[in-house]
Amino acid sequence: MSPTLILPILETWRALYVSLESSPYAYCQIFENKGAAVGCSNPHPHCQVWTTTHIPHEPLVECTSLNNYHRTYNSCLLCDYVQLELQRQERVVSQRGIWVAICPYWAIWPFEILLLPTLHIPSLRQLSLPHMHELAEILSDVTIRYDNLFQCSFPYSMGIHQKPSGEKNYDYWHFHIHYFPPLLRSSTIKKFMVGYELMANPQRDITAEKSAEMLKEQAEIHYQLKM
């Protein structure tokens, strides 16, 4: 999808998030799935929003880490991390305005991407219109690079992590988006976590640096699927 078509989706997500801020729900999880490889019956990417009265496990772990880092260093963990990645340029895939797409060094999935702003922005509410346009551009760029990588409609699960709802102060929270794609070495080889990876520790099938290099090499001309 072009950035022009993506922008109304972002505006819808923001409006929904804002409408839930004063609700009894503690967390608004916006996520999108694409492809049969992640269990979708519809091939096109489609979004869901789940709300819960508690903060779910994954964002809660991030929330605790962001809070502990802020209390210890009086700084934002992800603000500092993105600046480190920009200095090294080893794992940066793409950049549009304030937005940076990175293959994080801790990635479990082969072509996992962490997308985040260089500015400290807690949630969709704080995004200006120019920042929304830039976000639409980099979302389009990331998904085009995915499709071009193995010349296929690249499957993934994507989710937004942002400031929980409620009156509690979560100003240390840093908005970011995760992409977890299951493909490994081609359009037909899928990454499975079994045995040692499930019972002990995930293994790196490909380094974050190599993943970023492969994605950066992809032309920004959208691969056209043959119907």
VEXNUMI-886383 format. One record per residue: x, y, z of N, C-alpha, C in turn; residue in one letter; chain. Coordinates in steps of 0.02 Angstrom, whole numbers, plus 50000, padded with zeros to 5 digits. Each point is the difference from the previous one (the first is absolute). Layout:
N
X_Y_Z_X_Y_Z_X_Y_Z_A_A;
...
//
This chain:
227
50042_49940_50000_49958_50060_50000_50043_50062_50000_M_A;
49976_50052_49966_50037_50063_49998_49991_50037_50066_S_A;
50045_50047_50015_49991_50040_50062_49934_50037_50002_P_A;
49975_50021_49942_49936_50036_49997_49942_49955_50025_T_A;
50003_49935_49984_49948_49954_50022_50010_49978_50073_L_A;
50062_50001_50023_50015_49980_50069_49980_50053_50050_I_A;
50005_50063_49981_49987_50056_50047_49931_49996_50032_L_A;
49945_49987_49963_49935_49995_50033_49996_49944_50051_P_A;
50038_49946_49989_50002_49946_50049_50032_50025_50065_I_A;
50055_50036_49994_50034_50028_50059_49953_50047_50037_L_A;
49964_50040_49963_49953_50048_50032_49944_49963_50037_E_A;
49978_49944_49971_49949_49959_50033_50027_49969_50064_T_A;
50062_49974_49997_50031_49971_50059_50007_50052_50055_W_A;
50021_50061_49981_50009_50052_50050_49932_50020_50032_R_A;
49949_50007_49958_49934_50018_50026_49973_49947_50048_A_A;
50012_49937_49984_49977_49946_50043_50039_49999_50065_L_A;
50066_50009_49996_50041_50002_50061_49978_50057_50046_Y_A;
49989_50059_49971_49980_50058_50040_49931_49988_50032_V_A;
49955_49968_49963_49933_49987_50027_50001_49952_50059_S_A;
50052_49959_50004_50004_49950_50054_50040_50024_50061_L_A;
50032_50059_49994_50043_50024_50053_49963_50009_50067_E_A;
49937_50020_49997_49963_50012_50062_49953_49942_50017_S_A;
50009_49944_49965_49957_49941_50012_50027_49959_50058_S_A;
49963_49949_50023_50025_49957_50054_50058_49954_49977_P_A;
50013_49999_49935_50051_49954_49975_50069_50029_50011_Y_A;
50046_49958_50022_50068_50023_50016_50044_50001_49939_A_A;
49984_49958_49951_50046_49996_49943_49961_49988_49935_Y_A;
50024_50033_49947_49971_49994_49933_50054_49971_49955_C_A;
49993_49936_49982_50050_49967_49957_49976_50000_49928_Q_A;
50033_50040_49959_49987_50003_49928_50050_49954_49966_I_A;
49974_49954_49959_50045_49955_49965_49972_49982_49931_F_A;
50045_49977_49957_49981_49983_49932_50034_49935_49980_E_A;
49963_49955_49969_50027_49937_49976_49995_49997_49924_N_A;
50049_49967_49969_49999_49993_49927_50027_49931_49981_K_A;
49961_49962_49962_50024_49939_49970_49982_49935_50035_G_A;
49994_49947_49960_49982_49934_50026_50053_49973_50048_A_A;
50063_50022_49991_50055_49975_50042_49991_50019_50073_A_A;
49961_50053_50013_49986_50019_50069_49927_49983_50018_V_A;
49969_49956_49960_49934_49974_50018_49941_50040_49974_G_A;
50011_50045_49952_49945_50042_49975_49962_49964_49945_C_A;
49934_50002_50004_49959_49973_49947_49995_50048_49941_S_A;
50007_50065_50014_50001_50050_49946_50072_50019_49985_N_A;
50020_50001_49935_50070_50013_49983_50022_50072_50013_P_A;
49953_50048_49998_50018_50070_50007_50011_50017_50074_H_A;
50041_50049_50015_50010_50020_50070_49935_50029_50028_P_A;
49985_49981_50061_49939_50026_50032_50014_50012_50074_H_A;
49967_50051_50026_50015_50024_50067_49947_49978_50050_C_A;
50023_49990_50062_49955_49989_50056_50022_50044_50058_Q_A;
49953_50016_50043_50016_50038_50061_49968_49963_50059_V_A;
50042_49979_50046_49976_49967_50061_50012_50048_50059_W_A;
49951_50007_50043_50008_50040_50060_49993_49956_50061_T_A;
50041_50015_50051_50000_49959_50061_50000_50045_50061_T_A;
49974_49973_50056_49999_50038_50062_50068_49997_50035_T_A;
50046_49962_49973_50068_49996_50027_50049_50014_49943_H_A;
50062_50014_50017_50052_50007_49949_50027_49931_49985_I_A;
49995_49976_49938_50023_49932_49983_50075_49991_50012_P_A;
50021_49937_50000_50068_49982_50021_50055_50037_49962_H_A;
49999_49997_49933_50055_50028_49961_50007_50076_50010_E_A;
49946_50039_49991_50009_50072_50015_50014_50015_50072_P_A;
49978_49956_50046_50015_50011_50071_50074_49992_50014_L_A;
50031_49950_49969_50073_49991_50008_50037_50061_49973_V_A;
49979_50025_49942_50030_50060_49972_49988_50061_50045_E_A;
49940_50005_50026_49983_50055_50044_50045_50002_50061_C_A;
50012_49941_50029_50043_49994_50060_50072_50020_49983_T_A;
50024_49976_49942_50069_50016_49980_50009_50075_49986_S_A;
49951_50029_49965_50004_50072_49985_49998_50041_50064_L_A;
49958_49980_50048_49995_50036_50063_50064_49993_50041_N_A;
50027_49939_50005_50062_49989_50038_50058_50039_49970_N_A;
50005_50000_49934_50054_50037_49967_49993_50075_50013_Y_A;
49939_50025_49996_49989_50072_50011_50017_50019_50071_H_A;
49982_49959_50048_50014_50014_50070_50075_49997_50015_R_A;
50035_49956_49965_50072_49992_50012_50042_50053_49965_T_A;
49983_50015_49937_50042_50044_49959_49967_50067_49984_Y_A;
49938_50010_50022_49963_50061_49984_50000_50013_49925_N_A;
49990_49946_49963_50000_50003_49927_49953_49945_49975_S_A;
49985_50002_49935_49957_49950_49969_50042_49945_49968_C_A;
49985_49939_50016_50038_49942_49974_49998_49999_49924_L_A;
49941_50008_49970_49995_49995_49927_50026_50062_49964_L_A;
49997_50058_50033_50032_50060_49971_50075_49988_49994_C_A;
50030_49974_50054_50072_49987_50000_50018_49944_49951_D_A;
49957_49949_49997_50014_49943_49956_49999_50021_49926_Y_A;
49949_50038_49980_49995_50018_49929_50059_50045_49980_V_A;
50023_50042_50045_50058_50042_49984_50063_49957_49991_Q_A;
50007_49949_50041_50057_49954_49993_49998_49965_49932_L_A;
49940_49977_49979_49994_49966_49935_50014_50048_49943_E_A;
49978_50063_50006_50013_50049_49947_50075_50016_49994_L_A;
50035_49999_50056_50072_50012_49998_50037_49943_49965_Q_A;
49980_49939_50014_50035_49942_49973_49977_49982_49929_R_A;
49937_50010_49984_49973_49987_49933_50007_49926_49978_Q_A;
50011_49955_50046_50008_49930_49983_49934_49963_49991_E_A;
49950_50022_50037_49936_49964_50000_49942_50044_49978_R_A;
50013_50059_49974_49948_50045_49976_49979_49979_49930_V_A;
49936_49988_49990_49973_49980_49935_49976_50060_49960_V_A;
49965_50045_50033_49970_50057_49965_49988_50056_50049_S_A;
49996_50062_49973_49985_50058_50041_49958_50049_49960_Q_A;
49947_50025_50031_49957_50051_49970_49985_50052_50053_R_A;
50028_50060_49994_49988_50051_50049_50023_49977_50069_G_A;
49954_50000_50048_50018_49980_50069_49999_49924_50009_I_A;
49978_49963_49949_49989_49928_50008_50060_49959_49976_W_A;
50017_49949_50039_50056_49956_49984_49977_49927_50005_V_A;
50015_49961_49948_49986_49928_50001_50065_49963_50011_A_A;
50002_49958_50051_50061_49967_50022_49988_49925_50006_I_A;
50050_49960_49982_50001_49930_50019_50035_49996_50068_C_A;
49964_49995_50056_50031_50005_50066_50046_49942_50014_P_A;
50052_50011_50038_50050_49948_50012_49972_49941_50038_Y_A;
49944_50009_50036_49970_49946_50040_49947_49962_49960_W_A;
49993_50015_49935_49945_49972_49960_50000_49923_50004_A_A;
49939_49973_50007_49990_49927_49999_49981_49978_49930_I_A;
49956_50038_49967_49979_49983_49932_50052_50025_49951_W_A;
50013_49962_49945_50056_50015_49955_50000_50072_49973_P_A;
49942_50026_49979_49998_50067_49971_49956_50046_50042_F_A;
50005_49992_50065_49963_50041_50048_50020_50073_49994_E_A;
49951_50044_50005_50014_50072_49997_49968_50036_50060_I_A;
50038_50045_50028_49976_50047_50051_49997_50068_49967_L_A;
49941_50029_49998_49989_50066_49970_49983_50050_50054_L_A;
50039_50053_50005_49989_50048_50055_50022_50070_49980_L_A;
49974_50051_50035_50020_50069_49985_50063_50020_50039_P_A;
50037_50046_49971_50059_50027_50035_49978_50050_50054_T_A;
49941_50028_49994_49973_50044_50052_49965_49959_50053_L_A;
49997_50026_50061_49966_49964_50054_49925_50012_49994_H_A;
49965_49951_49972_49928_50005_49989_49967_49940_50034_I_A;
49956_50011_50049_49971_49944_50037_49946_49961_49962_P_A;
49961_50034_49957_49943_49966_49969_49981_50033_49934_S_A;
49951_49970_49966_49974_50029_49938_49972_50070_50010_L_A;
49974_50015_50059_49971_50065_50014_50049_50057_49987_R_A;
50064_49989_50016_50050_50054_49997_50029_50010_49929_Q_A;
49979_49960_49951_50028_50006_49933_49969_50059_49963_L_A;
50043_50044_49974_49976_50055_49959_49982_49973_49931_S_A;
49967_50040_49959_49982_49978_49933_50062_49985_49957_L_A;
50053_50041_50002_50061_49982_49963_50030_49934_50024_P_A;
49998_49987_50065_50026_49937_50026_49958_49941_49977_H_A;
49934_50011_49994_49955_49948_49975_50016_49984_49927_M_A;
50012_50052_49961_50018_49990_49930_50066_49960_49994_H_A;
50048_50018_50041_50064_49964_49999_49992_49927_50022_E_A;
49956_49989_50049_49988_49932_50022_49967_49959_49944_L_A;
49953_50030_49964_49969_49965_49944_50053_49983_49947_A_A;
50047_50045_49989_50052_49988_49950_50045_49942_50020_E_A;
50020_49997_50063_50046_49947_50019_49964_49933_50007_I_A;
49936_50000_50018_49962_49938_50001_49995_49971_49930_L_A;
49988_50043_49952_49998_49978_49930_50068_49974_49978_S_A;
50052_50035_50019_50068_49980_49980_50019_49932_50030_D_A;
49985_49989_50064_50017_49937_50033_49965_49941_49967_V_A;
49935_50008_49987_49962_49944_49971_50020_49987_49928_T_A;
50019_50052_49963_50025_49990_49932_50066_49961_50002_I_A;
50044_50018_50046_50064_49964_50006_49988_49927_50019_R_A;
49953_49988_50044_49982_49931_50016_49978_49962_49938_Y_A;
49953_50028_49962_49975_49966_49940_50055_49988_49949_D_A;
50045_50047_49994_50054_49994_49951_50053_49948_50020_N_A;
50007_49987_50064_50054_49958_50025_49998_49930_49968_L_A;
49943_49967_50003_49993_49933_49971_49949_49999_49942_F_A;
49985_50060_49973_49953_50006_49944_49934_49964_50015_Q_A;
49970_50018_50056_49937_49969_50020_49961_50050_50043_C_A;
49937_49984_50013_49961_50040_50047_50022_49979_50070_S_A;
50045_50039_50029_50036_49982_50061_49954_49999_50061_F_A;
49996_49944_50036_49955_49997_50058_50033_50031_50062_P_A;
49959_50023_50046_50026_50027_50063_49944_50010_50050_Y_A;
50018_50009_50062_49957_50028_50051_50032_50066_50022_S_A;
49960_50052_50001_50024_50067_50018_49959_50025_50058_M_A;
50031_50032_50049_49964_50027_50056_50029_50065_50026_G_A;
49956_50044_50023_50020_50064_50029_50004_49994_50075_I_A;
50055_50022_50029_50006_50006_50072_50004_50074_50018_H_A;
49953_50023_50040_49998_50071_50018_49975_50007_50072_Q_A;
49997_50062_50022_49983_50016_50070_49933_49969_50020_K_A;
49998_49965_50057_49936_49974_50024_49951_50057_50015_P_A;
49936_49981_50006_49948_50049_50015_49998_50015_50075_S_A;
49957_50046_50019_49992_50016_50071_50037_50062_50021_G_A;
49991_50018_50063_50028_50062_50027_50072_49994_50025_E_A;
50025_49938_50006_50068_49990_50024_50050_50031_49952_K_A;
50055_50025_50027_50051_50033_49959_50043_49947_49965_N_A;
49993_49997_49934_50041_49955_49959_50043_50040_49951_Y_A;
50022_50059_50020_50037_50043_49954_50067_49970_49979_D_A;
50024_49950_50036_50063_49967_49981_49990_49952_49942_Y_A;
49937_49987_49981_49985_49953_49946_50021_50029_49933_W_A;
50029_49957_49957_50023_50022_49933_49963_49958_49948_H_A;
49959_50032_49960_49961_49968_49947_50045_49960_49953_F_A;
49980_49940_49982_50037_49961_49951_49956_49946_49969_H_A;
50023_49972_49945_49963_49950_49963_50045_49939_49988_I_A;
49974_49941_50012_50036_49938_49988_49974_49966_49936_H_A;
50046_49975_49960_49983_49956_49944_50033_49933_50013_Y_A;
49959_49947_50004_50025_49932_50009_49981_49958_49939_F_A;
50046_49993_49951_49985_49960_49941_50029_49929_50006_P_A;
49963_49948_49979_50022_49932_50013_50046_49969_49947_P_A;
50011_50034_49943_50040_49969_49947_50074_50001_50018_L_A;
50036_49947_49977_50070_49992_50019_50048_50012_49942_L_A;
50003_49953_49951_50049_50007_49945_49968_50007_49932_R_A;
49934_49992_49996_49965_50007_49936_49926_50009_50015_S_A;
49960_50005_49946_49928_50008_50009_49966_49937_50025_S_A;
50035_49944_49998_49970_49935_50021_50030_49972_50064_T_A;
50052_50029_50025_50031_49975_50062_49981_50044_50058_I_A;
49967_49970_50048_49974_50037_50058_50043_49987_50061_K_A;
50007_50051_50041_50035_49994_50063_49954_49967_50052_K_A;
50023_49944_50029_49963_49967_50054_50042_50002_50063_F_A;
49968_50011_50056_50035_49996_50064_49977_49936_50035_M_A;
50046_49952_50005_49985_49936_50031_50060_49978_50042_V_A;
49991_49946_50036_50056_49970_50037_50036_50049_50044_G_A;
50065_50008_49987_50043_50042_50043_49974_50072_50003_Y_A;
49975_50025_49942_49977_50069_49999_49939_50011_50046_E_A;
49956_49951_50003_49942_50006_50043_50017_49986_50073_L_A;
50045_49952_50010_50014_49978_50068_50057_50038_50035_M_A;
50044_50029_49960_50059_50031_50029_50011_50072_49978_A_A;
50016_50009_49935_50019_50067_49978_49993_50005_49924_N_A;
49970_50055_49975_49995_50009_49927_50069_50004_49968_P_A;
50006_49974_49939_50062_50001_49962_49994_50050_49943_Q_A;
50056_50029_49980_50000_50048_49944_50017_49963_49936_R_A;
49950_49991_49956_50012_49968_49936_50040_50046_49953_D_A;
49993_50066_50011_50034_50050_49959_50012_50060_50046_I_A;
50057_50032_49992_50015_50057_50043_49957_50060_49982_T_A;
49990_50043_50048_49962_50062_49987_50034_50042_49947_A_A;
50067_50000_50001_50038_50039_49951_49989_49974_49929_E_A;
50000_49933_49992_49988_49971_49934_49929_50012_49977_K_A;
49952_49995_50046_49930_50013_49983_49991_50072_49975_S_A;
50030_50047_50036_49996_50070_49979_50032_50011_49932_A_A;
50058_49968_49989_50034_50007_49935_49956_49975_49943_E_A;
49968_49942_50010_49958_49971_49947_49939_50044_49986_M_A;
49970_50028_50052_49942_50042_49991_50019_50067_49969_L_A;
50058_50028_50018_50021_50063_49971_50014_49994_49925_K_A;
50018_49940_49978_50016_49989_49929_49939_50000_49956_E_A;
49941_49994_50030_49939_49994_49959_49981_50067_49969_Q_A;
49986_49997_49935_49979_50061_49965_49933_50022_50027_A_A;
49987_50064_49995_49938_50027_50026_49943_49998_49949_E_A;
50011_49963_49945_49946_49988_49952_49961_49940_50025_I_A;
49936_50008_50008_49959_49947_50029_49998_49939_49954_H_A;
50015_49943_50030_49992_49937_49964_49927_49987_49985_Y_A;
49983_49988_49937_49931_49989_49980_49986_49925_49998_Q_A;
49952_49978_50041_49982_49930_50000_49965_49981_49935_L_A;
50017_49941_49975_49968_49976_49939_49933_49968_50018_K_A;
49947_50025_49971_49933_49974_50016_49985_49940_49955_M_A;
//
